[in-house]
Amino acid sequence: MQQVMTFLFSNFTLTLFVVGLIAATVSLMRHPRPWSRGVVVEALLSWFLFFSLGVSFLYNFIMHVFFSEMAASFIGWQTSPFQKEVGFASLGFSVVGFLAFKGSFGARLAAILGPACFLWGAAVGHAVQMVEAHNYAPGNAGVIFYTDIFIPLIGLALLWMRREHGLSPAVSAYR
C-alpha cells in the first residue's frame, strides 16, 4: 500500500488527471441521457480544470513552499529560494484553475495558457537537465516530464472541442 501511495503522490499530475476523468464520469452518470458530445466535452473540460490545474497546482504550491527539501530532492535539485517562487506561481495557477471550473471561455483559456507556458518551459528545463546534468531523477525525467508536455495539449484540445460546440458555462448545470 505504501508503494501505491508513493506512486500516486509522486506522480500527482497523472493521478489528478485520472481523478478528473473519474469525476467527469460520475457527473455524467448523474446527468440525463442521451449525452450530447457537448455535454461530455463540458464535463471533461470542467473537471480537467478543477483537478489537473486547480488541485494539481495547489499540491505543487504546498510541496514547493512547505516541503521544499523533499520537492528539491525528488527533482534532483539542491534546495533554492527559487522554489518558493515556483510555489507561489503554482498557487496563482491553482486559483485561476478553480475559478475557470465554471468560468467563461476567456477564463478557461487563461487558466490553460498560463500553465501551458510554465509547463512547456519546465519540460524544456527538464530535457536540458537530462542532457547536460544527466539528471534522471523521477521528478525531472519521469511522469512529470511527460505530463508537463501533454497536460496543456489536453486542456487546449478540450477547450477547442468546447468552442466547436459553442457551449456556454450554463450548459453544465448537471455538475
JOGI-V534941 format. One record per residue. N is the residue number from 1. RES is the residue in three letters. SS is DSSP state (h for helix, s for strand, l for the rest). OMEGA is omega in degrees with one decimal (999 if undefined). Layout:
N_RES_SS_OMEGA, N_RES_SS_OMEGA
This chain:
1_MET_l_179.6, 2_GLN_h_179.3, 3_GLN_h_178.8, 4_VAL_h_180.0, 5_MET_h_177.7, 6_THR_h_178.5, 7_PHE_h_-177.2, 8_LEU_h_-178.7, 9_PHE_h_178.3, 10_SER_h_-179.9, 11_ASN_l_-172.1, 12_PHE_h_-179.2, 13_THR_h_176.6, 14_LEU_h_179.9, 15_THR_h_-177.0, 16_LEU_h_173.0, 17_PHE_h_179.2, 18_VAL_h_177.0, 19_VAL_h_176.9, 20_GLY_h_176.6, 21_LEU_h_178.2, 22_ILE_h_179.0, 23_ALA_h_177.8, 24_ALA_h_178.8, 25_THR_h_179.1, 26_VAL_h_-179.2, 27_SER_h_177.3, 28_LEU_h_179.7, 29_MET_h_179.4, 30_ARG_l_-177.7, 31_HIS_l_-179.7, 32_PRO_l_178.3, 33_ARG_l_1.0, 34_PRO_l_178.7, 35_TRP_l_173.7, 36_SER_l_177.8, 37_ARG_h_179.5, 38_GLY_h_179.4, 39_VAL_h_178.7, 40_VAL_h_179.4, 41_VAL_h_179.3, 42_GLU_h_178.3, 43_ALA_h_-180.0, 44_LEU_h_-178.2, 45_LEU_h_-175.7, 46_SER_h_180.0, 47_TRP_h_171.5, 48_PHE_h_179.1, 49_LEU_h_-177.9, 50_PHE_h_-173.5, 51_PHE_h_-175.0, 52_SER_h_177.2, 53_LEU_h_-176.5, 54_GLY_h_-176.1, 55_VAL_h_-178.0, 56_SER_h_179.4, 57_PHE_h_173.4, 58_LEU_h_176.5, 59_TYR_h_178.7, 60_ASN_h_175.9, 61_PHE_h_-177.8, 62_ILE_h_-177.8, 63_MET_h_-176.1, 64_HIS_h_-177.4, 65_VAL_h_-173.5, 66_PHE_h_179.9, 67_PHE_l_-171.6, 68_SER_h_179.2, 69_GLU_h_178.5, 70_MET_h_-179.7, 71_ALA_h_-179.8, 72_ALA_h_179.7, 73_SER_h_-179.3, 74_PHE_h_-178.7, 75_ILE_h_-177.9, 76_GLY_l_-179.8, 77_TRP_l_164.9, 78_GLN_l_176.1, 79_THR_l_-175.5, 80_SER_l_174.3, 81_PRO_l_178.8, 82_PHE_h_179.6, 83_GLN_h_178.3, 84_LYS_h_177.7, 85_GLU_h_176.0, 86_VAL_h_179.5, 87_GLY_h_-178.8, 88_PHE_h_172.0, 89_ALA_h_178.0, 90_SER_h_177.3, 91_LEU_h_177.4, 92_GLY_h_177.6, 93_PHE_h_179.1, 94_SER_h_-179.0, 95_VAL_h_-179.8, 96_VAL_h_176.5, 97_GLY_h_177.9, 98_PHE_h_179.3, 99_LEU_h_-178.0, 100_ALA_h_-179.4, 101_PHE_l_177.5, 102_LYS_l_-172.7, 103_GLY_l_179.3, 104_SER_l_176.8, 105_PHE_h_-179.4, 106_GLY_h_178.0, 107_ALA_h_-179.6, 108_ARG_h_176.9, 109_LEU_h_178.4, 110_ALA_h_-178.6, 111_ALA_h_179.5, 112_ILE_h_-175.6, 113_LEU_h_179.1, 114_GLY_h_177.2, 115_PRO_h_178.5, 116_ALA_h_178.0, 117_CYS_h_179.3, 118_PHE_h_-175.2, 119_LEU_h_178.1, 120_TRP_h_173.9, 121_GLY_h_177.2, 122_ALA_h_179.2, 123_ALA_h_176.2, 124_VAL_h_177.8, 125_GLY_h_177.6, 126_HIS_h_180.0, 127_ALA_h_177.8, 128_VAL_h_178.7, 129_GLN_h_177.8, 130_MET_h_-176.2, 131_VAL_h_-173.0, 132_GLU_h_-174.9, 133_ALA_l_-177.2, 134_HIS_l_-179.4, 135_ASN_l_178.9, 136_TYR_l_175.3, 137_ALA_l_-177.9, 138_PRO_h_-179.4, 139_GLY_h_178.0, 140_ASN_h_-172.6, 141_ALA_h_-178.4, 142_GLY_l_-178.0, 143_VAL_h_-176.8, 144_ILE_h_178.8, 145_PHE_h_-177.8, 146_TYR_h_178.7, 147_THR_h_173.7, 148_ASP_h_179.7, 149_ILE_h_-168.6, 150_PHE_h_179.8, 151_ILE_h_177.7, 152_PRO_h_179.0, 153_LEU_h_178.0, 154_ILE_h_178.4, 155_GLY_h_179.6, 156_LEU_h_178.2, 157_ALA_h_178.3, 158_LEU_h_179.1, 159_LEU_h_177.9, 160_TRP_h_178.9, 161_MET_h_178.3, 162_ARG_h_-179.9, 163_ARG_h_177.7, 164_GLU_h_-179.3, 165_HIS_l_178.4, 166_GLY_l_-175.9, 167_LEU_l_170.6, 168_SER_l_178.6, 169_PRO_h_-179.4, 170_ALA_h_-179.8, 171_VAL_h_-173.7, 172_SER_h_-178.8, 173_ALA_l_-178.9, 174_TYR_l_-177.4, 175_ARG_l_999
